[in-house]
Amino acid sequence: MFTRNQIVAAPVTVGRENLRRGQERMYALIVNAGNANCATGKQGLKAASSVCAALAKQIMAKQINASPHQIFPSSTGIIGVPLPVEKIHNALPALIGAAAATDEAFDQFANAILTTDTHKKVASQSITYNQTEISLVGVAKGAGMIHPNMATMLVYLFTDLAASSRELQKCLKEAAEHSFNNISIDGDTSTNDTALLLASGKSGVQYKSVKDEFQAALTKVCRSLAAQIVADGEGVKHVVRLKIEQARTRPEARQIASAIANSPLVKTAWTGADPNWGRILAAIGYSGIKINPERINIYLGEQQICRHGAACPFNAERAHAYMSEPVYEIRIALGAGSSSLEFLSCDLTAEYVRINADYST
């Protein structure tokens, strides 16, 4: 799954093409951090393709018959700067030589792909079928330019399940619907976003034998990674769990949650632990979803702060204390239907402004 931004980076274009030409069979993944290789024209496409070709050549030396179209590239970092491709080419022999199926090697990968992140983001699950364990592990990066427009960040998921690309695609789409598509840090959708699910088949267990169990495990891993990304958002001091209830449909619930989560006025109120429910109500009103204001009830934790779309008595001091916690919940009942959604977001701090004010200089 890729970004829905119409401006896409060279590795996204090359990755899509490689999935098609490689018949969705990948032998290696290569990621660079610090340079997005986006808005770099034909030179950028050539650079991404040359990295794939060089890595395929290195792999073939290990007696693995991989074509350049069976290598998946990703990049993350600053936009509009040529990719220093020779640095990557020169690093490939050492990378191949150091490859290992160990926790330490996985940690090195998880840390190597970070940009403004403050720490690695990993999650894992396992399921058992006829005494055979199927493993699933995920790694992600993302702290800024995070908005629910799939894939919202870089995410790589690895399993030893035996599954077709069609089966994996269905699983990934479902898992993203309940995780990555329900988060927002700053409302910006990146040009490089990618989520990739790879299955080696090494366990020998077929997807159809553990379909439901694998879907549940994948969704759990994705939800964990999504939560870790929001918690590590640039300058974040408060993670807010928006619970939208009584919506007509899930898409409508998501649209309302997104309007709230991306309102600068709402986010700055969260920064100051200010229970200014009027800003939330206003965001619901301009979300584009038809609502009846008199049916809306808003709760801050266990305390109701808005009743039937109007003011109601509540303990402001207690509300402020609750919003001063690092993680808290805002529940909004729309009174329009039976659909619900949990959406993760965060505050907007001066630190976020500082990080992004001098990102390229």
Solvent accessible surface area in square Angstrom, and as a share of the most:
residue,aa,sasa,rsa
1,M,41,0.18
2,F,33,0.14
3,T,3,0.02
4,R,154,0.56
5,N,43,0.22
6,Q,177,0.79
7,I,108,0.55
8,V,45,0.26
9,A,0,0.00
10,A,9,0.07
11,P,3,0.02
12,V,4,0.02
13,T,58,0.33
14,V,12,0.07
15,G,0,0.00
16,R,104,0.38
17,E,64,0.29
18,N,5,0.02
19,L,41,0.20
20,R,162,0.59
21,R,130,0.47
22,G,5,0.04
23,Q,160,0.71
24,E,96,0.43
25,R,149,0.54
26,M,28,0.13
27,Y,101,0.38
28,A,22,0.17
29,L,36,0.18
30,I,19,0.10
31,V,26,0.15
32,N,28,0.14
33,A,40,0.31
34,G,48,0.46
35,N,11,0.06
36,A,1,0.01
37,N,0,0.00
38,C,1,0.00
39,A,73,0.57
40,T,22,0.13
41,G,53,0.51
42,K,178,0.76
43,Q,113,0.50
44,G,1,0.01
45,L,70,0.35
46,K,157,0.66
47,A,9,0.07
48,A,4,0.03
49,S,53,0.34
50,S,34,0.22
51,V,7,0.04
52,C,2,0.01
53,A,44,0.34
54,A,24,0.19
55,L,8,0.04
56,A,2,0.02
57,K,155,0.66
58,Q,55,0.24
59,I,13,0.06
60,M,98,0.44
61,A,77,0.60
62,K,116,0.49
63,Q,164,0.73
64,I,77,0.39
65,N,127,0.65
66,A,1,0.01
67,S,43,0.28
68,P,54,0.34
69,H,55,0.25
70,Q,31,0.14
71,I,0,0.00
72,F,1,0.01
73,P,8,0.05
74,S,6,0.04
75,S,4,0.03
76,T,11,0.07
77,G,19,0.18
78,I,44,0.22
79,I,73,0.37
80,G,43,0.42
81,V,62,0.36
82,P,73,0.46
83,L,15,0.08
84,P,63,0.40
85,V,31,0.18
86,E,106,0.47
87,K,144,0.61
88,I,27,0.13
89,H,50,0.22
90,N,114,0.58
91,A,44,0.34
92,L,1,0.01
93,P,72,0.45
94,A,74,0.58
95,L,99,0.49
96,I,35,0.18
97,G,62,0.59
98,A,68,0.53
99,A,76,0.59
100,A,59,0.46
101,A,116,0.90
102,T,66,0.38
103,D,113,0.59
104,E,120,0.54
105,A,23,0.18
106,F,51,0.21
107,D,49,0.25
108,Q,122,0.54
109,F,51,0.21
110,A,0,0.00
111,N,77,0.40
112,A,69,0.54
113,I,2,0.01
114,L,31,0.16
115,T,44,0.26
116,T,39,0.23
117,D,14,0.07
118,T,106,0.62
119,H,92,0.41
120,K,69,0.29
121,K,0,0.00
122,V,47,0.27
123,A,16,0.13
124,S,72,0.46
125,Q,60,0.27
126,S,62,0.40
127,I,28,0.14
128,T,93,0.54
129,Y,82,0.31
130,N,122,0.63
131,Q,180,0.80
132,T,49,0.29
133,E,104,0.46
134,I,1,0.01
135,S,49,0.32
136,L,4,0.02
137,V,43,0.25
138,G,0,0.00
139,V,0,0.00
140,A,0,0.00
141,K,18,0.08
142,G,2,0.02
143,A,2,0.01
144,G,17,0.16
145,M,75,0.33
146,I,2,0.01
147,H,31,0.14
148,P,15,0.10
149,N,48,0.25
150,M,2,0.01
151,A,0,0.00
152,T,0,0.00
153,M,5,0.02
154,L,4,0.02
155,V,0,0.00
156,Y,0,0.00
157,L,0,0.00
158,F,57,0.24
159,T,9,0.05
160,D,32,0.16
161,L,0,0.00
162,A,17,0.13
163,A,30,0.23
164,S,56,0.36
165,S,45,0.29
166,R,206,0.75
167,E,37,0.16
168,L,19,0.10
169,Q,95,0.42
170,K,128,0.54
171,C,0,0.00
172,L,5,0.03
173,K,134,0.57
174,E,76,0.34
175,A,0,0.00
176,A,0,0.00
177,E,51,0.23
178,H,57,0.26
179,S,5,0.03
180,F,0,0.00
181,N,15,0.08
182,N,8,0.04
183,I,2,0.01
184,S,0,0.00
185,I,4,0.02
186,D,28,0.15
187,G,30,0.28
188,D,72,0.37
189,T,22,0.13
190,S,17,0.11
191,T,8,0.05
192,N,9,0.04
193,D,5,0.02
194,T,3,0.02
195,A,1,0.01
196,L,15,0.07
197,L,15,0.07
198,L,42,0.21
199,A,33,0.25
200,S,84,0.54
201,G,25,0.24
202,K,179,0.76
203,S,26,0.17
204,G,52,0.50
205,V,11,0.06
206,Q,110,0.49
207,Y,14,0.05
208,K,165,0.70
209,S,48,0.31
210,V,3,0.02
211,K,91,0.39
212,D,108,0.56
213,E,93,0.42
214,F,2,0.01
215,Q,36,0.16
216,A,64,0.50
217,A,8,0.06
218,L,0,0.00
219,T,24,0.14
220,K,122,0.52
221,V,1,0.01
222,C,0,0.00
223,R,107,0.39
224,S,42,0.27
225,L,0,0.00
226,A,2,0.02
227,A,30,0.24
228,Q,46,0.21
229,I,0,0.00
230,V,0,0.00
231,A,59,0.46
232,D,10,0.05
233,G,6,0.06
234,E,13,0.06
235,G,16,0.16
236,V,29,0.17
237,K,136,0.58
238,H,16,0.07
239,V,14,0.08
240,V,0,0.00
241,R,80,0.29
242,L,0,0.00
243,K,64,0.27
244,I,1,0.00
245,E,45,0.20
246,Q,79,0.35
247,A,1,0.00
248,R,105,0.38
249,T,60,0.35
250,R,68,0.25
251,P,87,0.55
252,E,41,0.18
253,A,0,0.00
254,R,39,0.14
255,Q,82,0.36
256,I,0,0.00
257,A,0,0.00
258,S,21,0.13
259,A,18,0.14
260,I,0,0.00
261,A,0,0.00
262,N,42,0.21
263,S,8,0.05
264,P,89,0.56
265,L,107,0.53
266,V,1,0.01
267,K,6,0.02
268,T,61,0.36
269,A,6,0.05
270,W,3,0.01
271,T,44,0.26
272,G,45,0.43
273,A,5,0.04
274,D,62,0.32
275,P,22,0.14
276,N,54,0.28
277,W,49,0.17
278,G,33,0.32
279,R,72,0.26
280,I,8,0.04
281,L,39,0.19
282,A,58,0.45
283,A,1,0.01
284,I,1,0.00
285,G,51,0.50
286,Y,137,0.52
287,S,12,0.08
288,G,67,0.64
289,I,23,0.12
290,K,171,0.73
291,I,40,0.20
292,N,66,0.34
293,P,72,0.45
294,E,127,0.57
295,R,132,0.48
296,I,1,0.00
297,N,25,0.13
298,I,0,0.00
299,Y,44,0.17
300,L,6,0.03
301,G,17,0.16
302,E,164,0.74
303,Q,20,0.09
304,Q,32,0.14
305,I,3,0.02
306,C,0,0.00
307,R,106,0.39
308,H,107,0.48
309,G,19,0.18
310,A,53,0.41
311,A,80,0.62
312,C,12,0.07
313,P,127,0.80
314,F,60,0.25
315,N,79,0.40
316,A,60,0.46
317,E,144,0.65
318,R,127,0.46
319,A,1,0.01
320,H,88,0.39
321,A,60,0.47
322,Y,58,0.22
323,M,4,0.02
324,S,57,0.37
325,E,79,0.35
326,P,98,0.61
327,V,72,0.41
328,Y,6,0.02
329,E,46,0.21
330,I,2,0.01
331,R,71,0.26
332,I,0,0.00
333,A,6,0.05
334,L,4,0.02
335,G,25,0.24
336,A,35,0.27
337,G,36,0.34
338,S,115,0.74
339,S,26,0.17
340,S,58,0.38
341,L,8,0.04
342,E,45,0.20
343,F,0,0.00
344,L,14,0.07
345,S,0,0.00
346,C,1,0.00
347,D,5,0.03
348,L,43,0.22
349,T,8,0.05
350,A,85,0.66
351,E,70,0.32
352,Y,35,0.13
353,V,90,0.52
354,R,132,0.48
355,I,32,0.16
356,N,64,0.33
357,A,81,0.63
358,D,69,0.36
359,Y,97,0.37
360,S,79,0.51
361,T,152,0.89
